[in-house]
């Protein structure tokens, strides 16, 4: 066998015993073996495709996991910031509301240092954030306003609106009842798209949709601020409604005309005295039944 064939079969590891013995007898046998070892040192390991693919996928998965571990805290922080921003926007644009219950009164200060006293069962709302640009107050009930000098704002009620020019005034808006009394300065009252301006002592009164003329107001402030309710030629139903608000009690009538006019007053501090004050002048008797007072004309 030729020398080249022996070397080729040796490299392929395909020599039989006889051929291997012949190969060993070659003059350059030692050099060939040495060269072969050196070449093997430079040869790459056998490439395992499946194993390499698994290794690459494992690296990708670990990177995704690491990314998720980074992202979770960031997402939480972003969510918290979003919630905080939403809450801040909501709370800063939300109206400030004050509501009194039965037999409760309170006084608050507006952003311009004006003060508002609220009578029993009264709701008031305004927006503190937008006060400089939009001075609007929503009112349902009765309130006395003492306005800081130079301040103006609007009081919005279901019955009509009151424009403030810097003054002291009382607004009462109840069912079928709307009254504005100016105690100092000037106020504008808009009712059915008609503007009326009131000066100190002037009143504007609407009962059941009708304009009621009133005499000049001589007092300096409404009587309810002193825990008393005063009435002059007022329908009896309005007197009873105010009594219910001040004492948180229901009144039932028997054979009594609640449209009859009443002039008088009652205190907010003593129910028995108050009952006598509003029943004796009309010759009405009363009796108590749990949380109800029954008025009857004999």
ZIGI-V560822 format. One record per residue. N is the residue number from 1. SS is DSSP state (a for helix, b for strand, c for the rest). D_CENTER is the distance of its C-alpha to the mean C-alpha in Angstrom with 1 decimal. Layout:
# ZIGI-V560822
((N:SS:D_CENTER) (N:SS:D_CENTER))
This chain:
# ZIGI-V560822
((1:c:102.0) (2:c:101.1) (3:a:99.3) (4:a:96.2) (5:a:95.8) (6:a:95.9) (7:a:93.2) (8:a:91.0) (9:a:91.3) (10:a:90.7) (11:a:87.5) (12:c:86.4) (13:c:87.6) (14:c:89.9) (15:c:93.3) (16:c:95.6) (17:a:97.7) (18:a:100.7) (19:a:98.6) (20:a:96.8) (21:a:100.1) (22:a:101.2) (23:a:98.0) (24:a:98.6) (25:c:102.1) (26:c:100.8) (27:c:101.6) (28:c:98.0) (29:a:96.4) (30:a:95.0) (31:a:93.5) (32:a:91.9) (33:a:90.2) (34:a:88.9) (35:a:87.5) (36:a:85.8) (37:a:84.0) (38:a:82.8) (39:a:81.4) (40:a:79.6) (41:a:77.8) (42:a:76.2) (43:c:75.3) (44:c:71.6) (45:c:70.6) (46:c:70.4) (47:c:67.0) (48:c:65.1) (49:a:62.7) (50:a:60.8) (51:a:60.4) (52:a:59.3) (53:a:56.7) (54:a:55.3) (55:a:55.1) (56:a:53.2) (57:a:50.7) (58:a:50.2) (59:a:49.4) (60:a:46.9) (61:a:45.1) (62:a:45.1) (63:a:43.6) (64:a:40.8) (65:a:40.1) (66:a:40.0) (67:a:37.7) (68:a:35.4) (69:a:35.5) (70:a:34.5) (71:a:31.8) (72:a:30.0) (73:a:28.8) (74:a:28.0) (75:a:25.9) (76:a:24.0) (77:a:23.4) (78:a:22.3) (79:a:19.9) (80:a:18.4) (81:a:18.3) (82:a:16.6) (83:a:13.8) (84:a:13.6) (85:a:13.5) (86:a:10.8) (87:a:8.6) (88:a:9.9) (89:a:9.4) (90:a:5.7) (91:a:5.4) (92:a:8.4) (93:a:7.8) (94:c:4.9) (95:c:7.3) (96:b:8.9) (97:b:10.2) (98:b:13.4) (99:b:15.4) (100:c:19.0) (101:c:20.9) (102:c:24.6) (103:c:26.9) (104:c:24.2) (105:c:24.0) (106:b:22.1) (107:b:22.2) (108:b:19.6) (109:b:20.3) (110:c:18.8) (111:c:18.7) (112:c:22.3) (113:c:23.6) (114:c:23.9) (115:b:23.4) (116:b:22.2) (117:b:23.6) (118:b:22.1) (119:c:24.5) (120:c:24.1) (121:c:21.7) (122:c:19.8) (123:b:16.3) (124:b:15.2) (125:b:12.3) (126:b:12.6) (127:c:11.3) (128:c:12.8) (129:c:13.0) (130:c:14.9) (131:c:16.8) (132:c:20.0) (133:c:20.2) (134:c:18.5) (135:c:19.0) (136:b:17.7) (137:b:16.9) (138:b:16.2) (139:b:18.4) (140:b:19.5) (141:b:22.2) (142:b:24.3) (143:b:23.7) (144:b:26.2) (145:b:25.5) (146:b:27.5) (147:c:27.0) (148:c:27.9) (149:c:30.9) (150:c:30.4) (151:c:26.8) (152:c:25.9) (153:c:22.8) (154:b:22.4) (155:b:21.4) (156:b:20.5) (157:c:21.5) (158:c:22.5) (159:c:26.1) (160:c:26.4) (161:b:25.1) (162:b:26.2) (163:b:26.9) (164:b:27.3) (165:c:30.2) (166:c:30.1) (167:c:31.1) (168:b:30.6) (169:b:29.8) (170:b:28.5) (171:b:26.6) (172:b:26.8) (173:b:25.4) (174:b:26.1) (175:c:27.6) (176:c:30.4) (177:b:30.3) (178:b:29.3) (179:b:30.8) (180:b:30.6) (181:b:33.0) (182:b:33.6) (183:b:35.0) (184:b:35.4) (185:c:35.3) (186:b:34.4) (187:b:31.5) (188:b:31.3) (189:b:30.4) (190:b:30.0) (191:b:30.9) (192:c:32.0) (193:c:32.0) (194:b:34.4) (195:b:33.8) (196:b:35.4) (197:b:35.6) (198:b:35.9) (199:b:37.8) (200:c:38.1) (201:c:39.2) (202:c:38.3) (203:b:36.3) (204:b:34.8) (205:b:34.7) (206:b:34.0) (207:b:34.8) (208:c:34.8) (209:c:34.8) (210:b:37.8) (211:b:38.1) (212:b:39.6) (213:c:41.7) (214:c:41.3) (215:c:43.5) (216:c:42.6) (217:c:40.2) (218:c:42.1) (219:c:39.6) (220:c:37.4) (221:c:34.2) (222:c:33.0) (223:a:34.7) (224:a:31.6) (225:a:30.8) (226:a:34.0) (227:c:33.1) (228:b:35.3) (229:b:35.0) (230:b:37.8) (231:b:38.9) (232:b:41.6) (233:b:42.9) (234:b:39.6) (235:b:39.5) (236:a:39.6) (237:a:36.6) (238:a:34.4) (239:a:36.0) (240:a:35.4) (241:a:31.8) (242:a:31.2) (243:a:33.2) (244:a:31.1) (245:a:27.9) (246:a:29.6) (247:a:31.2) (248:c:28.9) (249:c:32.0) (250:b:33.2) (251:b:36.3) (252:b:38.8) (253:b:41.5) (254:b:45.1) (255:c:47.4) (256:c:45.4) (257:c:44.5) (258:c:41.0) (259:c:41.7) (260:c:44.4) (261:b:43.7) (262:b:43.1) (263:b:43.7) (264:b:42.9) (265:b:40.2) (266:b:38.8) (267:b:37.4) (268:c:34.0) (269:c:35.6) (270:c:38.3) (271:a:38.0) (272:a:41.8) (273:a:42.6) (274:a:39.8) (275:a:41.2) (276:a:44.7) (277:a:43.6) (278:a:42.3) (279:a:44.9) (280:a:48.2) (281:a:48.5) (282:a:48.2) (283:c:50.5) (284:c:47.8) (285:b:47.9) (286:b:45.1) (287:b:44.7) (288:b:41.8) (289:b:41.0) (290:c:38.4) (291:c:35.1) (292:b:36.8) (293:b:39.1) (294:b:41.7) (295:b:43.3) (296:b:46.7) (297:c:49.4) (298:c:52.9))
